[in-house]
Amino acid sequence: MKERSVVFVIFEGFQPLDLVGPHEVFQHAGQLAGGYRLRVVAPRSGPVAAGSGLPVHAGYGVDEVAPEDVDTLVVAGGGGVDRARLDPRLTGWVRDAGACARRVTSVCSGVFLLAAAGLLDGRRVTTHWARERQLVGEHPEVEVDCEPVFIRDGHVWTSAGVTAGMDLALALVEDDLGRDVAHAVAREMVMFLRRPGGQSQFSVALWSKEPATDPIRAAVSAIHADPGARHGIAELAHCARLSPRHLQRRFTTELGTPPASYVERVRVEAAQRALAEGDDPVEAVARRCGFNTAETLRRTFHRHLGIAPSDYRARFRSTNDAHAARQHEQEHA
């Protein structure tokens, strides 16, 4: 592969992990297979203070990098983006570089800088869940979906917050260099080997409370250990060594949701992973994850995600799989 220029855009108040995480993914990939030239650009070259106060050296100012010399543009996020997007020199350069780049990407709230530069009109994008309402309100020209970890819409890739930028970078490396190199990078960096873009920002571990007592912890552990097993109120009560009525009350109090709802959410997430990462038929996924039939899984997916399981798989499987599928369809059209 010929050398590709990956340019990271930072500004005063950026989130350092939005830069360092993706930068290290590309750096490791370059060491394994070559092909990348990495540069950090800011409104002016020199030290740039991250939102945490960490000083980071930007090797280049925007006037020192020609927009046409950018293959992949990676815009970091952070609290400082609200001020940075008002800088006409910065947004102008991002607009010009984005018009020339093969790929335009953002991490977390970096999407606001891309939107200010006019690069997202009509695009489906994501960002950190806490910024969703702001992005929807300020940019009605953009389709906002804060469920996935990252989204690809044409040559524009956007991701959720912080560590999601590493998942995005890994997908970009896979797009360039193939799955084997991406997996080698993931192993080297002790990352989740292949977290698909469609994986929700809101896993059960994030949206639910932590159980406060050992009996409820035992019930929760049993659910996560095997989402497809029988987890009715009687089975969970036996696991927790409580009466069914006592289990129902304590579970709801400690976790903020009834046992049946919690079990269903865990099963949905298990099915999401199975659909995104494997090739088992939907019927098999449904049985393994506790839905018994594909129709039950389909109805539950529509209720939680607004999409059919087969469509979820088509949209959110790995970058290479989706690309190969499109090629296959074109070749056999």
N, C-alpha and C positions, 0 to 999 in steps of 0.2 A: 504493500500500500504506500502511495506517495505520502509525504509528510503533510499532515493537516494542521492548520492553525486553530487552536482552541483558545479563545480569549474570554477571560473572566472579568466581569465588570463589578467593581465595588465602589463604595462611597462612604462618607462619614456616617457612622451609626449602622453599618451593615452587620449582619449576623455572621460571625467568623466561621461557624460550621458550614454555612451555605457555600463558602469558598473552599475551605480546607478539605471537606469531605469529597466533593466531586473532583477537586484538583488531584487528590491522592489516588482516586480511582483511575484517572487518565494517566497519572505518572506511573503507576504500577503496570498499566496496560502497555505504555510506551516502553518500559523496561523489558517486558516479556516479548513484545512483537514489533516495537518501533512504530513510527508513523505519526507521532504527535509533537507539536511545538506548543508549549503552554506559556501564556503571557497573562499578567494581571494588569488591568487598566482601571484608572480612576480619573475623575475630572482633571487632576494634576498628578504627576508622578511624585513619589516620596511617601512618607509615612501617612497612613490613613487609620484613624481611630475607629475600631469596631464599637458596636453598641455596648459591649462589656468593658470598654476601655483598652482592650488589647490593641497595640499598634501593629499594623501590617504594612509592609513596604509594597507599594504599587510601582512596578518597574517602568510603567509607561503612563503618560497622560493621553487623553483622547486625541490630542493634536499630533501625537507621535505614532499612531497606528492607522494606516490607511483602511477605510471601511472595506475595500475590495480584497484586503488581505486577511479576511476572517472567514474561516470555514464553519466553525461552530461557536456561536455566541452564548455564553452562560452568564445570566444576570443574577447576582445574589439578592437576597431579601434582607429584611431587618427594619427596625423602627425608623431608621434614617431615610427610608425610601420615600416617605411623604415629602420630605424636603428635597431630596435628590431629583424627584420627577419634575420639580419646578425649575431646574437648571436647564436653560435652553441649549447650552453647549453640550451637556451630557445627553439630553433626550434627542438632540439633533444627530449626534454621532451614533447613538443606538439605532435611530431610525435608518440612517444610511448604511450602517453595518448590517442591520437586519435585512435590508433590501438586497444586500449582496451575498449574505451567508447561505450556505447549504442548509444549516439548521439554526433555529432560533430557540433558545431555552431559557427558563427561569426557575429559580428555586424559591419556594415560599412566596413572600410578598414582593419578590422581584418582578412578579407579573404586573404590578402597578406601573413599573417603569416601562415595560413593553407596551402596556396599554396607552400610556402617555405619549409614547413614540408612534402610536398609530399602527402597531404591528399585529393587533389581535382582532381587528374588526371581523365579525362573523365567525370567529373561532370558538371552539369548545375548549375551556381551560379549567385548571384547578389552582388552588392556593391553600394556605393554612386555613383550617376550619374557622378560626377566630376572625378571619378577615373576609369571610364570604359575604356577609351583609354589606360591608363597605364596597366591595368590588361590584356587587350587583347594583347597588345604588348609584355608584359613580360612573359605571361603564355599561349602560344598557345595550351597547352594540356587541357585547361579548356574552357568550353562553357559559355560565359558571356552573360547575359541578364539583362540589367539594367532598364527594364520597371517595373517589379513587386516590391512591398514593401519587400517581402521575398519569398524565394524559398526553397522547400524541394526536395532533390534528394536522395532517399534512406535514410540513417541515417545522411546525411549531410544537415544542414539547414543554409542558409546564408541570411542576411538581408541588406537593404539599410541603410541610415545614421540615427543616433541619435534616434529619437522617433520610428523609425521602429524596433529598437531592443526591444522595449516594446511590439509591435505587435507580434514579433517573440516569445518572452517569454510567452505571453498569449496563443499563439498557442501550445507551448510546454506544458504548464500547462493543456490545454484542452486535449492534447494527453495523459497525465498521469492521470488526475483526472476527466475529463469529462467537458461537456459544462456548467453545472450549477455552478461549482466552478470557471471556467474561467470567467463567466459572473459576478459572485459575486465579483471577484477581480477587474474586469473592473469597476463595479459600485463604489466600494470602492475608487478606484484611479481616478475616473472621467475620464475614458478613453472611446474612441469610443468602443462601446460594442463588435463589431466584425468586425474589418477592415480586409478583406480577403487579403491573400498574393499577389493575382494578381492585387490588386489595383495599379494603376500607381503611380510612383514617381512624375510624371509630371501632376498634376491636372491643370485645367484651371486657377485657382487662382495663380499658380506659373509661368506658361509659358506666360501668357498674361500680357500686361500692365494694369495699373489701369486707368479707365476712368477719364478724367480731368474735365469734366463739368457735370452739373446736367442732361441735356437731354440724354447724352450717358449713364450716371449712371442709369437713368430710364429704358432705353432699355435693358441694361445688367441685371438689377434686374428682369425684366419681363422674360427674357430668363431663368434665374436660378430658378425663382419661379415655372415655369412649362415648362420644356424642351419639352414636347410633344405638347404644344399648337402651334397654327399657328404663326410663326415668320418670315413671309416674309418681304420684305423691306417696303411694305405698312403698315403692322401692327406695325412694329417697329418705323416707321416714325410717325405714329399716337401717339404711346406711348410717344415718345420723343418730340412731337409737333414741328416737323421739316418737311420739304418737303422730299420726298424719295431721291432725288439727294443730298440734303444737309446732310441727315442722313448717306447715303453711304460714303460720303467724310469724314465727321467728325468721324464717327465710325472707319474707316480704319486708319485715322491719329492718333487718340487717343489710339487705342488698338493694332495697328500694324497688323491687319488682317481684311478682309472684314466681314460684318455681317453674310453672309451665311456660311463662314468657321467657324466662332465662334460658331454659332448655332449648326452646325454639331458636333463640338468637345464636346460641352456641352452634346449633346444627346448621343454621344458615351460613355461618362463617366457615364451618368445616366443608360444606358443599361448595362455597366460593373457592376455597383453596383447591379442592379436588377438581373442579371444572377448569380452573386456570392453569393448573400444573400437570394434569394428566389427560389421558385420552379415553378413559372408561366411558361407556355409554351413560346417558343421563339416568336411565333406569337403574343402573348399577350404583351410581353415585347416590341416588335417592335412597336405595335400600341401605347402603353402608352408613349413611349419615342420619338414619332414623326416620325418614319420611315415608318409607314403605313403597310408595308408587311415584312415578315420574309426574303424575298429575298433581299429587299433593305437593311435591317440590315446586312445581310450576306455579301453583296458586300462592304458596308461601313466598316465593321469590318476587312475584308481582306485588304482594302486599308490603314486603320490606324494601325492595329495590326498584320496583317499577319496571322490571325487565324479565324476560323468559330465561331459563337456565342456558338454553342453546345460544341465545343472543349474548348472554354474559360471557360464555366461553369464547365466542367469536370475537368479542370486543376486547377482552382482557387477558387473553393468553399471551405468552412471551412474544416479544418483538419479532424474533425470527420466525416463529410458528405462524404468526399472522401474516408476515411478509410472504412466506412460502405458500400459504393458503391462497393469497391473492394472485400470486404467480400461477399456481395450479389452475385457478378459475379462469385466468386470462388465456392460458395455453389450451384449455379444453372448451373455451367458449365457441 
